[in-house]
Amino acid sequence: MVDFETALSSSNVAGPGAYIMDATTRGTLKQKPKIAASTFPIYIWEKGNWNDGSDDGSINDCRAAYTNQISNHAVAFGKSKDLILGIWGGLDIVVDPYSQ
């Protein structure tokens, strides 16, 4: 997980980012301890304290969320504040003259 953050920092992206993954990966990280030999292990996915009503967690002090829109156990890390979304074209509405 730290490699994601390091790669972003090396690309001149400063500030906190967030993780996004599928529910299966979230479940795995909730069971995977950071330090295995601990009596009371601290898991990679920790409970988030975001005070926004979400059940998002925390990984390495960064926000972590999950969705079923991601497959194959993929994990992404990024900084949504710097996200640029481009949409070309407009809304196309086609009326079907045959079936009304």
One Martini backbone bead per residue (centre of mass of N, CA, C, O) as a GRO file, in nm:
protein
  100
    1MET     BB    1   0.055   0.064  -0.018
    2VAL     BB    2   0.302   0.254  -0.011
    3ASP     BB    3   0.368   0.245  -0.317
    4PHE     BB    4   0.139   0.424  -0.410
    5GLU     BB    5   0.225   0.679  -0.253
    6THR     BB    6   0.513   0.700  -0.366
    7ALA     BB    7   0.442   0.728  -0.666
    8LEU     BB    8   0.285   0.992  -0.632
    9SER     BB    9   0.508   1.160  -0.495
   10SER     BB   10   0.713   1.120  -0.739
   11SER     BB   11   0.479   1.287  -0.926
   12ASN     BB   12   0.397   1.555  -0.766
   13VAL     BB   13   0.183   1.443  -0.549
   14ALA     BB   14   0.024   1.609  -0.302
   15GLY     BB   15  -0.113   1.472  -0.043
   16PRO     BB   16  -0.398   1.318   0.016
   17GLY     BB   17  -0.540   1.008  -0.040
   18ALA     BB   18  -0.713   0.720  -0.196
   19TYR     BB   19  -0.886   0.421  -0.171
   20ILE     BB   20  -0.994   0.160  -0.409
   21MET     BB   21  -1.221  -0.129  -0.397
   22ASP     BB   22  -1.326  -0.429  -0.342
   23ALA     BB   23  -1.492  -0.626  -0.113
   24THR     BB   24  -1.287  -0.860  -0.098
   25THR     BB   25  -1.035  -0.693  -0.035
   26ARG     BB   26  -1.143  -0.568   0.218
   27GLY     BB   27  -1.173  -0.834   0.375
   28THR     BB   28  -0.874  -0.906   0.370
   29LEU     BB   29  -0.766  -0.638   0.513
   30LYS     BB   30  -0.938  -0.691   0.782
   31GLN     BB   31  -0.743  -0.969   0.836
   32LYS     BB   32  -0.467  -0.815   0.792
   33PRO     BB   33  -0.190  -0.773   0.958
   34LYS     BB   34   0.074  -0.566   1.015
   35ILE     BB   35   0.137  -0.735   1.285
   36ALA     BB   36   0.150  -1.070   1.356
   37ALA     BB   37   0.284  -1.078   1.670
   38SER     BB   38   0.039  -0.959   1.795
   39THR     BB   39  -0.201  -0.965   2.035
   40PHE     BB   40  -0.326  -0.685   1.908
   41PRO     BB   41  -0.406  -0.642   1.611
   42ILE     BB   42  -0.339  -0.441   1.329
   43TYR     BB   43  -0.508  -0.362   1.058
   44ILE     BB   44  -0.503  -0.241   0.749
   45TRP     BB   45  -0.807  -0.213   0.785
   46GLU     BB   46  -0.951   0.058   0.927
   47LYS     BB   47  -1.139   0.246   1.102
   48GLY     BB   48  -1.323   0.509   1.019
   49ASN     BB   49  -1.337   0.888   1.094
   50TRP     BB   50  -1.538   1.091   0.891
   51ASN     BB   51  -1.830   1.205   0.964
   52ASP     BB   52  -2.045   1.103   0.691
   53GLY     BB   53  -2.188   0.799   0.710
   54SER     BB   54  -1.973   0.616   0.630
   55ASP     BB   55  -1.780   0.293   0.578
   56ASP     BB   56  -1.513   0.401   0.562
   57GLY     BB   57  -1.178   0.366   0.579
   58SER     BB   58  -0.829   0.297   0.680
   59ILE     BB   59  -0.506   0.349   0.512
   60ASN     BB   60  -0.243   0.494   0.618
   61ASP     BB   61  -0.431   0.756   0.676
   62CYS     BB   62  -0.624   0.679   0.442
   63ARG     BB   63  -0.878   0.662   0.254
   64ALA     BB   64  -1.127   0.386   0.228
   65ALA     BB   65  -1.294   0.219  -0.039
   66TYR     BB   66  -1.589   0.046  -0.178
   67THR     BB   67  -1.682  -0.161  -0.472
   68ASN     BB   68  -1.858  -0.345  -0.734
   69GLN     BB   69  -1.713  -0.191  -0.990
   70ILE     BB   70  -1.476  -0.366  -0.906
   71SER     BB   71  -1.240  -0.601  -1.033
   72ASN     BB   72  -0.996  -0.835  -0.970
   73HIS     BB   73  -0.869  -0.705  -0.709
   74ALA     BB   74  -0.851  -0.408  -0.742
   75VAL     BB   75  -0.631  -0.125  -0.675
   76ALA     BB   76  -0.668   0.222  -0.598
   77PHE     BB   77  -0.471   0.529  -0.605
   78GLY     BB   78  -0.567   0.870  -0.517
   79LYS     BB   79  -0.647   1.222  -0.607
   80SER     BB   80  -0.950   1.374  -0.638
   81LYS     BB   81  -0.874   1.679  -0.644
   82ASP     BB   82  -0.703   1.620  -0.933
   83LEU     BB   83  -0.943   1.549  -1.095
   84ILE     BB   84  -1.012   1.504  -1.447
   85LEU     BB   85  -1.319   1.538  -1.628
   86GLY     BB   86  -1.403   1.435  -1.957
   87ILE     BB   87  -1.678   1.541  -2.176
   88TRP     BB   88  -1.794   1.445  -2.485
   89GLY     BB   89  -2.051   1.591  -2.586
   90GLY     BB   90  -2.386   1.498  -2.549
   91LEU     BB   91  -2.711   1.458  -2.524
   92ASP     BB   92  -2.870   1.171  -2.664
   93ILE     BB   93  -3.188   1.177  -2.827
   94VAL     BB   94  -3.385   0.910  -2.954
   95VAL     BB   95  -3.653   0.878  -3.163
   96ASP     BB   96  -3.890   0.629  -3.216
   97PRO     BB   97  -4.107   0.614  -3.493
   98TYR     BB   98  -4.231   0.311  -3.460
   99SER     BB   99  -4.298   0.284  -3.122
  100GLN     BB  100  -4.297   0.569  -2.964
   0.00000   0.00000   0.00000
